[in-house]
Structures are given as C-alpha cells and as structure tokens.
C-alpha cells in the first residue's frame, strides 16, 4: 500500500487539501475522489498544500488537469502551495506554472481567493 493521504481543512469558502506521500497511478484515484467530492459540494475554491508530498507522477498531474476547467467555469480555481523543490521540478517541466498559481505558503494562497 502506497504512503498517501489527503486531509481536508475548510477555511471560509476555500478548502485546503493537505496531500502527503506519493501521488502516483495507485493513489491518483483517491486524490481524484477528494476533488470530485468538493465539486459535488459546490466547493470550487481549492488550495492544495503539497508541503509533505514526496513524489508525483504523470497520473497525479493528470488529476489536476481533470478538474481545472470545471472549477474555473464556476468562478473557482486550484492554487498550489508549499511545493517541495523536487516536486516543483516535475510541475515546471510540464508547464504547470503557466496554468496554475504557485505560492510559498498556504495562507498566501487562501488569501488570493479572498482578495
């Protein structure tokens, strides 16, 4: 069993998801379910804190791409916070910084939704 967890914290109308461990083909469905649940609750403003993420694969990256259009159509977004350097390299390689906003802190990312 892969080391993976998604913990949810609500911060006003923003939801923070703390993602821990390895986000790969085995754990991507669990991450996908977390996002589907939020959309089902009409929670469209999402900050994903990757501070404790050790690894991300293309399957994990695909989950981010799978929901962004629907979130943005509903005046929401995914903002990504506290990405470890080795994980950020993967996002950077695939051009994610031109599609998503990255922040050094979760609080800063949450604040961008309220401004």
Backbone as a chain_set.jsonl record, in Angstrom:
{"seq": "XXXXXXXXXXXXXXXXXXXXXXXXXXXXXXXXXXXXXXXXXXXXXXXXXXXXXXXXXXXXXXXXXXXXXXXXXXXXXXXXXXXXXXXXXXXXXXXXXXXXXXXXXXXXXXXXXXX", "coords": {"N": [[0.851, -1.202, 0.0], [0.591, 2.137, -0.895], [2.151, 5.049, 0.494], [0.118, 7.498, 1.269], [-2.001, 10.334, 1.664], [-4.865, 12.426, 2.014], [-5.827, 15.295, 3.537], [-8.455, 17.308, 4.695], [-9.214, 20.749, 5.17], [-11.43, 23.263, 5.981], [-11.579, 26.654, 5.148], [-13.266, 29.211, 5.54], [-14.809, 30.026, 2.522], [-12.993, 28.655, 1.118], [-11.306, 25.623, 0.457], [-8.776, 23.731, 1.874], [-6.557, 21.292, 0.875], [-4.413, 19.023, 2.229], [-1.881, 17.258, 0.947], [-0.174, 14.272, 1.225], [2.74, 12.249, 0.939], [3.032, 9.883, -1.657], [1.978, 10.618, -4.842], [0.703, 8.915, -7.266], [0.041, 6.508, -9.924], [-1.327, 4.608, -8.432], [-2.405, 5.988, -6.27], [-3.646, 8.214, -7.295], [-6.46, 7.915, -7.98], [-7.694, 8.174, -5.444], [-7.072, 10.804, -4.742], [-8.389, 12.065, -6.811], [-11.053, 11.406, -6.154], [-11.331, 12.967, -3.832], [-11.327, 15.553, -4.909], [-13.567, 15.385, -6.608], [-15.575, 15.081, -4.711], [-15.526, 17.586, -3.47], [-16.363, 19.233, -5.59], [-18.883, 18.173, -5.933], [-20.012, 19.17, -3.637], [-20.188, 21.744, -4.323], [-17.922, 23.283, -3.853], [-15.611, 25.266, -4.963], [-13.266, 26.654, -4.72], [-10.104, 25.93, -4.215], [-7.247, 25.099, -2.403], [-4.258, 23.45, -2.713], [-2.079, 21.963, -0.659], [1.142, 20.984, -0.885], [3.248, 20.465, 0.734], [4.083, 18.157, 2.163], [4.322, 16.296, 0.179], [6.012, 13.748, -1.427], [6.488, 12.682, -3.894], [5.401, 12.879, -7.271], [3.6, 11.598, -10.012], [2.921, 11.289, -13.58], [0.287, 10.468, -13.65], [-0.725, 11.528, -11.284], [-0.403, 14.253, -11.825], [-2.213, 14.462, -13.876], [-4.672, 14.419, -12.591], [-4.922, 16.994, -11.546], [-5.271, 18.395, -13.941], [-7.666, 17.364, -14.788], [-9.808, 18.612, -13.486], [-9.677, 21.355, -13.544], [-10.904, 22.98, -15.508], [-13.699, 22.78, -15.023], [-13.795, 23.838, -12.417], [-12.91, 26.483, -12.853], [-14.901, 27.391, -14.542], [-16.887, 27.697, -12.739], [-16.205, 29.904, -11.293], [-14.09, 29.309, -9.639], [-10.925, 27.854, -8.613], [-7.785, 26.081, -8.658], [-5.243, 26.457, -6.459], [-1.818, 26.122, -5.803], [0.256, 25.233, -3.145], [3.275, 25.54, -1.178], [5.217, 23.758, -2.412], [7.546, 21.164, -2.548], [10.943, 21.44, -3.699], [11.891, 19.339, -5.427], [9.522, 18.197, -6.3], [8.298, 20.382, -7.473], [9.896, 20.701, -9.705], [8.948, 18.758, -11.464], [6.342, 19.695, -12.016], [7.096, 22.107, -13.217], [8.558, 21.273, -15.446], [6.526, 20.306, -17.041], [5.117, 22.548, -17.668], [3.257, 23.605, -15.863], [3.419, 25.984, -14.215], [2.507, 28.032, -15.894], [-0.155, 27.574, -16.06], [-1.25, 27.306, -13.543], [-1.381, 28.882, -10.297], [1.274, 29.2, -8.092], [2.237, 29.119, -4.69], [4.206, 30.196, -1.864], [3.252, 29.814, 0.674], [0.454, 28.316, 2.367], [-1.422, 30.012, 3.541], [-1.048, 32.368, 2.074], [-1.949, 31.537, -0.44], [-4.658, 30.963, 0.118], [-5.485, 33.527, 0.827], [-5.393, 34.801, -1.655], [-7.74, 34.041, -2.861], [-9.617, 35.463, -1.459], [-9.132, 38.062, -1.975]], "CA": [[0.0, 0.0, 0.0], [1.395, 3.357, -1.024], [2.06, 6.053, 1.552], [-0.605, 8.627, 0.677], [-3.136, 10.807, 2.446], [-5.416, 13.756, 1.719], [-6.557, 15.828, 4.683], [-9.222, 18.5, 4.308], [-9.488, 21.806, 6.152], [-12.215, 24.341, 5.391], [-11.155, 27.986, 5.59], [-14.289, 30.047, 4.9], [-15.3, 29.379, 1.304], [-11.852, 27.984, 0.493], [-10.961, 24.331, 1.044], [-7.357, 23.389, 1.772], [-6.265, 19.86, 0.903], [-3.011, 18.704, 2.508], [-1.582, 15.994, 0.275], [1.025, 13.702, 1.83], [3.254, 10.974, 0.459], [3.301, 9.627, -3.073], [0.807, 10.758, -5.717], [1.063, 8.172, -8.478], [-1.082, 5.801, -10.552], [-2.073, 3.866, -7.416], [-3.082, 6.882, -5.317], [-4.361, 9.275, -8.018], [-7.927, 7.815, -7.85], [-8.112, 8.697, -4.134], [-6.975, 12.266, -4.86], [-9.481, 12.429, -7.721], [-12.3, 11.332, -5.373], [-11.37, 14.131, -2.942], [-11.725, 16.712, -5.712], [-14.951, 15.161, -7.055], [-16.436, 15.325, -3.563], [-15.615, 19.041, -3.293], [-17.196, 19.762, -6.678], [-20.237, 17.741, -5.581], [-20.478, 20.082, -2.578], [-20.08, 23.084, -4.919], [-16.76, 23.968, -3.277], [-14.791, 25.435, -6.168], [-12.017, 27.373, -4.41], [-9.314, 24.867, -3.602], [-5.798, 25.247, -2.262], [-3.645, 22.153, -2.473], [-0.801, 22.108, 0.029], [1.963, 19.82, -1.218], [4.443, 20.512, 1.579], [4.506, 16.809, 2.571], [4.313, 15.384, -0.973], [7.377, 13.302, -1.717], [6.633, 12.25, -5.289], [4.202, 12.966, -8.119], [3.771, 11.001, -11.344], [2.036, 11.875, -14.598], [-1.1, 10.166, -13.257], [-1.073, 12.531, -10.279], [-0.538, 15.542, -12.517], [-3.433, 14.39, -14.68], [-5.828, 14.731, -11.741], [-5.02, 18.465, -11.52], [-5.797, 18.841, -15.237], [-9.018, 16.851, -14.987], [-10.859, 19.377, -12.815], [-9.455, 22.799, -13.561], [-11.876, 23.666, -16.36], [-14.985, 22.854, -14.311], [-13.637, 24.766, -11.303], [-12.834, 27.855, -13.359], [-16.232, 27.74, -15.078], [-17.704, 28.021, -11.558], [-15.505, 31.009, -10.618], [-13.153, 28.761, -8.674], [-9.591, 27.576, -9.132], [-6.882, 25.326, -7.799], [-3.971, 27.132, -6.214], [-0.908, 25.112, -5.271], [1.104, 25.87, -2.134], [4.346, 24.864, -0.455], [5.667, 22.606, -3.202], [8.971, 20.877, -2.397], [11.696, 21.722, -4.93], [11.962, 18.204, -6.366], [8.182, 18.018, -6.865], [8.056, 21.533, -8.346], [10.609, 20.458, -10.974], [8.053, 17.98, -12.331], [5.317, 20.649, -12.47], [7.761, 23.086, -14.069], [8.912, 20.573, -16.683], [5.312, 20.119, -17.835], [4.492, 23.836, -17.949], [2.18, 23.94, -14.927], [3.404, 27.37, -13.709], [1.764, 28.933, -16.778], [-1.568, 27.221, -15.944], [-1.65, 27.36, -12.144], [-0.636, 29.787, -9.432], [2.021, 28.516, -7.033], [2.505, 30.01, -3.562], [5.144, 29.707, -0.856], [2.523, 29.416, 1.885], [-0.977, 28.018, 2.219], [-2.155, 31.233, 3.903], [-0.959, 33.29, 0.946], [-2.822, 31.011, -1.486], [-6.031, 31.169, 0.572], [-5.745, 34.966, 0.768], [-5.6, 35.198, -3.063], [-9.151, 33.817, -3.184], [-10.475, 36.41, -0.779], [-8.837, 39.413, -2.484]], "C": [[0.885, 1.25, 0.0], [1.145, 4.301, 0.158], [1.411, 7.297, 0.956], [-1.763, 9.023, 1.572], [-3.574, 12.178, 1.94], [-6.224, 14.186, 2.938], [-7.208, 17.142, 4.282], [-9.385, 19.46, 5.472], [-10.292, 22.883, 5.43], [-11.774, 25.668, 6.004], [-12.102, 28.976, 4.912], [-14.799, 29.333, 3.666], [-14.167, 28.711, 0.514], [-11.614, 26.659, 1.215], [-9.475, 24.093, 0.808], [-7.235, 21.872, 1.852], [-4.769, 19.689, 1.142], [-2.749, 17.317, 1.934], [-0.213, 15.506, 0.755], [1.442, 12.422, 1.11], [3.527, 10.939, -1.027], [2.013, 9.715, -3.874], [1.172, 10.141, -7.063], [-0.158, 7.433, -9.015], [-1.942, 5.069, -9.526], [-2.904, 4.773, -6.52], [-3.875, 7.997, -5.999], [-5.89, 9.14, -7.905], [-8.45, 8.362, -6.521], [-8.106, 10.232, -4.144], [-8.12, 12.784, -5.73], [-10.823, 12.425, -6.983], [-12.443, 12.538, -4.443], [-11.847, 15.365, -3.698], [-13.165, 16.586, -6.201], [-15.935, 15.483, -5.935], [-16.621, 16.832, -3.354], [-16.514, 19.658, -4.36], [-18.661, 19.391, -6.427], [-20.86, 18.623, -4.512], [-20.475, 21.537, -3.052], [-19.023, 23.921, -4.208], [-15.741, 24.079, -4.403], [-13.469, 26.154, -5.925], [-11.143, 26.433, -3.581], [-7.837, 25.244, -3.578], [-5.253, 23.861, -1.957], [-2.247, 22.381, -1.912], [0.007, 20.833, -0.202], [3.232, 19.748, -0.375], [4.976, 19.114, 1.916], [4.447, 15.796, 1.42], [5.75, 15.036, -1.327], [7.587, 13.002, -3.194], [5.312, 12.483, -6.012], [4.523, 12.38, -9.485], [2.83, 11.698, -12.33], [0.566, 11.605, -14.27], [-1.584, 11.186, -12.227], [-1.283, 13.893, -10.906], [-1.837, 15.591, -13.321], [-4.678, 14.737, -13.887], [-6.029, 16.251, -11.674], [-5.691, 18.961, -12.802], [-7.267, 18.464, -15.425], [-10.131, 17.733, -14.438], [-10.787, 20.882, -13.028], [-10.502, 23.554, -14.382], [-13.213, 23.854, -15.642], [-14.915, 23.845, -13.149], [-13.653, 26.211, -11.792], [-14.155, 28.313, -13.963], [-17.169, 28.16, -13.943], [-17.032, 29.072, -10.676], [-14.585, 30.532, -9.49], [-11.797, 28.541, -9.329], [-8.907, 26.591, -8.193], [-5.628, 26.167, -7.679], [-3.087, 26.141, -5.465], [0.099, 25.791, -4.346], [2.177, 24.924, -1.603], [4.851, 23.608, -1.163], [7.162, 22.374, -2.975], [9.691, 21.019, -3.744], [11.69, 20.56, -5.917], [10.606, 17.911, -7.009], [7.88, 19.169, -7.84], [8.74, 21.342, -9.704], [9.725, 19.714, -11.967], [6.955, 18.887, -12.887], [5.909, 21.602, -13.511], [8.06, 22.492, -15.442], [7.707, 20.473, -17.625], [4.525, 21.41, -18.032], [3.383, 24.252, -17.01], [2.219, 25.382, -14.422], [2.704, 28.37, -14.634], [0.253, 28.694, -16.678], [-2.124, 27.432, -14.537], [-0.825, 28.393, -11.401], [-0.003, 28.965, -8.314], [2.37, 29.527, -5.947], [3.439, 29.354, -2.564], [4.44, 29.261, 0.418], [1.051, 29.175, 1.568], [-1.804, 29.257, 2.504], [-2.171, 32.232, 2.754], [-1.909, 32.845, -0.184], [-4.294, 31.226, -1.129], [-6.401, 32.649, 0.438], [-6.006, 35.433, -0.66], [-7.044, 34.974, -3.493], [-10.03, 34.888, -2.579], [-10.235, 37.845, -1.254], [-9.483, 39.629, -3.835]], "O": [[1.807, 1.378, 0.806], [0.056, 4.329, 0.732], [2.054, 8.058, 0.233], [-2.427, 8.172, 2.164], [-2.755, 12.982, 1.495], [-7.186, 13.521, 3.323], [-6.596, 17.979, 3.619], [-9.656, 19.055, 6.602], [-9.874, 23.363, 4.377], [-11.618, 25.786, 7.219], [-11.792, 29.515, 3.849], [-15.182, 28.165, 3.738], [-14.365, 28.26, -0.614], [-11.71, 26.587, 2.44], [-8.979, 24.235, -0.31], [-7.746, 21.247, 2.78], [-3.953, 20.157, 0.348], [-3.327, 16.327, 2.383], [0.776, 16.237, 0.696], [0.598, 11.614, 0.722], [4.162, 11.834, -1.585], [1.065, 8.973, -3.616], [1.853, 10.755, -7.884], [-1.281, 7.712, -8.594], [-3.149, 4.923, -9.719], [-3.978, 4.384, -6.06], [-4.69, 8.657, -5.353], [-6.568, 10.155, -7.748], [-9.531, 8.95, -6.477], [-9.02, 10.87, -3.622], [-8.737, 13.805, -5.426], [-11.635, 13.333, -7.164], [-13.54, 13.072, -4.28], [-12.669, 16.13, -3.195], [-13.905, 17.57, -6.209], [-16.988, 16.077, -6.169], [-17.73, 17.298, -3.094], [-17.338, 20.519, -4.053], [-19.564, 20.19, -6.675], [-22.077, 18.808, -4.476], [-20.73, 22.451, -2.267], [-19.207, 25.118, -3.989], [-15.085, 23.097, -4.753], [-12.641, 26.251, -6.831], [-11.412, 26.18, -2.407], [-7.26, 25.65, -4.587], [-5.731, 23.181, -1.049], [-1.361, 22.91, -2.583], [-0.386, 19.747, 0.225], [4.18, 19.048, -0.732], [6.189, 18.909, 1.951], [4.512, 14.588, 1.649], [6.593, 15.916, -1.502], [8.71, 13.057, -3.695], [4.238, 12.306, -5.436], [5.588, 12.635, -10.045], [2.053, 12.577, -11.957], [-0.301, 12.423, -14.579], [-2.722, 11.65, -12.294], [-2.227, 14.605, -10.564], [-2.474, 16.639, -13.428], [-5.635, 15.285, -14.434], [-7.158, 16.738, -11.738], [-6.562, 19.83, -12.763], [-8.013, 19.148, -16.124], [-11.277, 17.622, -14.873], [-11.739, 21.6, -12.723], [-10.933, 24.64, -13.996], [-13.787, 24.943, -15.651], [-15.858, 24.602, -12.919], [-14.33, 27.06, -11.213], [-14.489, 29.496, -13.902], [-18.132, 28.894, -14.167], [-17.262, 29.123, -9.467], [-14.337, 31.251, -8.522], [-11.553, 28.985, -10.451], [-9.385, 26.311, -7.093], [-5.022, 26.544, -8.682], [-3.561, 25.409, -4.596], [0.716, 26.792, -4.71], [2.017, 23.703, -1.581], [4.901, 22.529, -0.573], [7.964, 23.284, -3.184], [9.113, 20.749, -4.797], [11.503, 20.768, -7.115], [10.549, 17.429, -8.14], [7.284, 18.956, -8.895], [8.216, 21.774, -10.731], [9.746, 20.0, -13.164], [6.667, 18.855, -14.084], [5.3, 21.866, -14.548], [7.839, 23.133, -16.469], [7.852, 20.545, -18.845], [3.391, 21.377, -18.511], [2.63, 25.173, -17.327], [1.159, 25.97, -14.212], [2.343, 29.458, -14.187], [-0.534, 29.511, -17.155], [-3.312, 27.702, -14.361], [0.282, 28.739, -11.813], [-0.662, 28.143, -7.676], [2.755, 30.657, -6.245], [3.47, 28.131, -2.427], [4.962, 28.429, 1.16], [0.489, 29.75, 0.636], [-2.775, 29.533, 1.799], [-3.192, 32.869, 2.492], [-2.583, 33.671, -0.8], [-5.086, 31.626, -1.982], [-7.498, 32.982, -0.01], [-6.771, 36.376, -0.861], [-7.525, 35.652, -4.401], [-11.088, 35.198, -3.128], [-11.034, 38.738, -0.972], [-9.346, 40.704, -4.42]]}, "num_chains": 1, "name": "protein.A"}
